[in-house]
Amino acid sequence: MQTQFDITQLARPEIAEAERVLRKCVHCGFCLATCPTYVLLGDERDSPRGRIYMIKEMLESGAAADAATVRHIDRCLSCLSCMTTCPSGVDYMHLVDHARGHIAQSYRRPVFERVLRRMLAVLLPRPGLFRVAVLAARGGALLGQFLPGIPGALMRLSLRPVQAPSWVDRPRTIAAQGGVRRKRVALLNGCVQKVLAPEINEASARLLARHGCEVVVVRGAGCCGALSLHQGERAAAESWARANIEAYLAEHRRQPLDAVISNASGCGTMLKDYGVLFRDRPEVAESAGEVAGLARDISEIMADLRPLKAVGVAKLRVAYHGACSMRHGQKLHEGPKALLAEAGFEVREALDGHLCCGSAGAYNILQSALAGRMLTRKVETLEQTESDVIATGNIGCMVQIASGTHIPVVHTAELLDWATGGAPPAALAARPLAR
């Protein structure tokens, strides 16, 4: 793709990098068939190729983003399926994040959108505030079942069970079991996940300890920053990321860590990208790269710790949903399925496994109509597998898919914990398996 940036624009590192990405696009169109919004809407502007053109024009002009460009970029899930498909290696992930930053700085959204985005940016990364907000919204929550659009999406979220702080939320060290410490790892226990599904962190800590890991919950670590970054709020994203970098490096210097573990693939993708996030900040770039180098999804570390100490549980049919941030962001797909099969489960996969369920961080709130259509398609194909349970490695996907199906939805780590001696996942006890 030809570009027309002037020398003044190219003096800015972020524009120079955007030009490098843009020039890689050869207009081939391979991305169209794997883009969830293009598949649904059939509009070139709602495809990666179309968005790349609009981003190019927006950045070259240097002017404020227009409403049409904002609408089509807002519809992008950042699912990164296009990057898996692209034969030219276009770095769409960082290009669209840069575009969102430009939009945040140059475009004044309608009042309702500004308030909603600010509310999400303040509440979701802060478990204490989020827990209070969800509980406070319970009064009118039942109306959410009947209201369309954003109001309904927000109200339905407040119907989710809200748990008290878990024992694994507090800074602590969980000893390795079996008398031999094979690895020492830090567990990122997230923000929204603490409120909606703390059992995932508990299962993860048990699973890791049972297989010889000393698990550290580090003081000062929190939100990974992805939510802020994907809303164009780079400064806020860097603030969250810096706090994590400082916390994990302090622990690593005190006593070396073998890995920083994420059990939410969206967070894991962000952690692994810290080096890129701070590449133009010499004062933190090296530290950011070091933490990014330690970042691992829990499925990666469990693959290193094999063989699993399976004790034998019901041979359930498990439909594995590869979260986009896992499959496309981290290029991890076969590994989690192999672990589930080794644990004794019969693993199945939906026909449209490469397409997004519509969760995508806060997308199912900000673009609830489109997300609902994606959910309907995803649930239909998952149910066609005739499975007993759906497993995935991301809390957002779990919440989204569970809202549309009768099949219990659990985290992969919960199933592995159960199969190796832990308690059955709570979702299986709450929603008996249908045969």
N, C-alpha and C positions, 0 to 999 in steps of 0.2 A: 504494500500500500504506500503510495506517495504521500508525503506530508509537506506542509508549508509553514513550519515554525520559523520565526526570525531568530537572529543571533542572540537577541536580548532574552527571548523566551528560553532558548536552549542553554543559557547560562545558569538557569535554575535546575538543580539536580533532578527534581521530580518531573519536570517537563522533558528533560533529556531522556530519562528512563521511559516515560510514556511514549516518546517518539520511537525509541528502540522497539518497544512492544508493538506499536502500531505498524511499523514497517515489516514486521514478520507476517502479518495477515496477507494471504494471497487470494482472498475472496472465494475459496473453493466451495464453501457451503456445507462441508461435512458436519459442522456444528448444528445445523438446522434440525436434523432428525432426532438429535439427543437433547435438545433444549425443551424443558417442560412447558414454558410459556408459548414457544412457537408451535409446539405440538397441539396445544389447546386453542390458540388464537389464530394461527396461520398468518400473522402479521410480521413482515420482515423486520419492522422496528422492535418487535419483541423477540428477536433472535440475537445471539451473540454478534453475528456479523453486522446486523443492523445497528445494534448498540455501539459497536466499535466505530462505525461511520459517524454516529451522532456525537460520541465522545471526542473523536478527532476534530469535528467541526467546532464543538464547544471549546475545546482547549486551544485550538488555533486562533479562534476569534479573541480569546481572553475576556470575553464579555460574560455577563451574568447568564446562567442557564435559563432557557425558556421553559414554559410549562409543559410542552410536548416532550422535550428531552427528559425532563424530570419524571414525567409519568412513565415513560418506557424504561428508564433506568431503575425507577422504584420497583417496577414489576420483576426485575431480575432477582432470582433467589440466591445468587452466589452459590449455586449447587456445584459448579465447576465440572459438570458433565461435559461441557464443551471442551475443556482442557484435556480430558481423557481421550476425546475423539480427534482433536486437532492434529493434523499431520505436520504442521509447521512450528509447533511449540509456542503458540501465542500465550503469553502470560496474562490471561484475561483476569485472573484473581486480583492482581495488584493494580491493573488498569482500571477496573470498575471501582475499586476502593478509592483510587485517586480521584476518579470522576465524582464519587459521592462526597469527597471532601470539598471539591470545587463547588458542588451544588450547595452544600451546607454553608459555605462562606458567601455565596453570591445570590442565592435564591431565597426569597421570603415566602414561606409557605402560608397557607390559610391558617387562621388562628387555631381551629380545632386540631389540625395536624401538628402544629407547633406544640400545643399543650400535651397531646397524646405522646409524641416522641420524647418530650422532656420528662413526662411521667415515667415512661418505660426506662429511659436512661438513668433515672434516679432510683427507681424501685427495684428493678430486676437484679442489678449487681449487688444489692445490699440485702442479705437474707432476713435480717431483723425487720427492716421496713417492709419488705415484700410480704413477710408472714403477717404482719399487722394489716397491711392493705387488703390482702386476700380475705382475711377474717372479717374486716370491716365491710367488705362488699357482699357478704353472705345474705344480707337482708333482701336484696332484690335479685339474687342470683338465679332463682328459678325462672325469672322472666327471660333469661338468656337462651332458654331452650326454644323460645318462640320469636326472638328478635333476629333479624338478618344483620349482616354486615359487622362492622367493628364493635358496636355496642353489645351485640350478642356474643361475639368472640370473647370480649373481656369478661362478661358475666359468666359465661360457661367455664372460663378458667378458674373463677372463684368457687366453683362447685367441687374442684379437686380437693381431696383430703389434704389437710395441712398438718404436718407433724411437728412436735416439739423438737428443740435442738437435740441432736443425737450424741452419743458418747464419742463418736468419731469426728465430731465437729470441733472439739476443743484440741488445742495443741497438746500432743502427747506422743509417746513412742510405744508401739505395739511389738512385742518381742516375737522373733521367729520361733516357730514350733519345731520340735524334733531334735533340739539340742545343737543343731548346726545352722549357722547363719550363712546362707548362700549369697544373698544380696541385701543391700541397704537402700531403701527407696523412700522418696517423699510422695505422698498422695495429695494431689490437688482435688479438694472435695467440692469445688465449685460454689455457685451462688443459688440459682433457682433450684437446682437439684437438692440442696440441703432442705428446702422447704417442702417440695412436692414429693420427693422420693429419697429420704435419707437412707433407706434400706439398701440402696445401690452402693453407697460408700461403706456401709457396714459389711455387706457381702464381699466387697472388694478387699477390705482390710483382712477379713477372715481368710479369704482365698489366698492372698499373698503370703500371710503369715504361715498358713498351713503348708505352703510349698517352700518355706525356708527364707522368707523375706522379713527383715526388720522394717517395719512401716512407720514412717515419721509423718505426723501432721504438723506442719511448720507454722509457727506464729508469724502473722503478718501477711500470709499469702491469701489471695481472694480471687475476685473476678479476673478472668484472663484478659478482658478488654475487647473481645470480639464484638459484643453488642454495640459498643460505642463506635468502633471502627467501621462497622457495616452501616451505621447511620451517618457516616461522614464526620464524626467527632474525633478526629485524630488525636487532639491534645488529651482528651479524656482517656482514650485507649492507651496512649503512652503512659499516662499516670498510673493506670491499673497495672500495666505491664511492668513498669519500673518497680512497683511495690513487690511484685512477684519475683523479679530478678534479684532484688536486694535480699528478700527473705530466703530464697533458695540458695543463693550463693553464700550467704552467711552460714547456713546450715552445712553446706558443702565444704566450706573452709573449716568449720568446727570438726566435722567428721565426714569423710568423702561419701557422696551418694553415687550409687550405680545408675540411678534413673530418677526422673520426676514423672510420676505416673498420672495420666488422665484417664478417667473412665467415661468421659463425655467427649465424643469425637470432635465436636465443634470446638471445644476448648483445646483439645490436643492439637488440632490444626493450627490454632492461633499460637500456642506455645512453641511449636516447631518453626513458626515464622517470625519469632522475636528478632532473630538476626537480621532479617530483611527489614522489619519495621524500624530498626534503629541503625541501618547501615550508613546513614548520612549524619549520625551523631557520634563523633569520635569518642566522646567522654563515656559512652555507655555501650558502644557497638560490640566491643570484645566480650563484655559481661553478658550481653543479650545473646550473642552467639554461643556462649558457653552453656547457658540455660537451655537454649534451643537444641543444642547437641545432646543434652541429657533427657529431653522430652521423649516419652514413649507412651503409646496406648497400652492399656492393661493387657490386651490380647497379645501384643508384641512381647511383653515381659513374661507372660504365661507360656508362650512358645519357647522361650529360653529355658524355662523351669521344667519343661516336660521331662519324663512322662507325668501325666496327671495322676493324682492319688485317688482315682475313682473308686467309689464304694458300691456303685450299682443302685440306680433308681429306676422309676418307670421309664420304659423306652418310648418316650413321647415323640410325636411328629412335630418338628420345630420348623416353622417358616422363618428363615433368616432374612431380615431386612437390612441391607447394607446402607447405612446412613451415608448421605452424599459426602459429608465431611470426612468420613472414613474411607469410602470407596474412591472418591475423586480427589479429595483434599489430601489424604495421607497415603493413597494408593494401597490400602489394606482391604482385602476382600476375602481371599481364600483362607487366610490364617484363622479368623474367628470361626468360620465354618468347620475347619479341620479340628479345632479345639472342641466344638460341640459334638462332632462325630466321635472323637476320641473319648469323650465323656459318656457316650452311650446313647446319644439322641439320634433320631433319624432326621437329617437335615434336608429341607426343601427350600426352594426359592421361587419367588413370583416371576412371571414372564417379563414384567417391566421393571425388573430390579434396578436398572440404571437410572430410572426416573424418580424425581423427588416426591416425597409424600406431601409437601406443602408446608412443613414446619419452618425450617430455615430461620432459626433464631426467633425474631419477633414478626416474621413475615405473615404467619397465620393470624396475627392481629392487625397488622398494617395493610395487608392485602387479603382480607378474609374471604372474599368471594372467590378469587382465583385459588386460594389455598383449599377452600372447600371442594372445588372441582377436582383438584389434584388428590385430595383425600379420598373422594368417592372412587376414583379410578384405582388408587393404590389398595384400598380395602377390598375392592372387587377381585383384584388379581391375587392378593394374599389369601383371601377366603377360598379361591379356586384351588389352592394347594391342599385343601382339606386337612389342615394341620391342627394340632391340639393347642399350640401356643405359638406366639410370634416373639422372636428375640431380635434385639438390635443393640447397638452400642452407644446410643445417644438419647438423653432425656427428652429433648425436643421432639424427636420422632416418636418416642413412647407416648407422650401426652397427646400428640396429634392423632396417631393411629388408634389409640385406645378410645378416642372420642367417637370413632365411627364403626367399631366392630364389637361383636360379642366375644371374640376370641381373646383370652388373656394376653397381655403384652408385657414382657419382662426384659430386663437387661441381660445381656449375655453373661456377665459376671455373676448374676444371681443364679443362673442355671448351672454354671460351673462350680459355684460354691456349694449348691445343693448336691450335685453329683459327686463331690469330693468330701462330703461329711457335714455340710451346713444344713440350715433349716430350709424347707421349701419356700420359694418366693411367695411373698404375701399375696400377690395377684392371683396365684393358683389356688390359694386357700379361700380368697374372697369370691372367686368366680369359678366354681367347679368345672372341670373339664367335660366337654361334650363329646360323646362317642357316637 
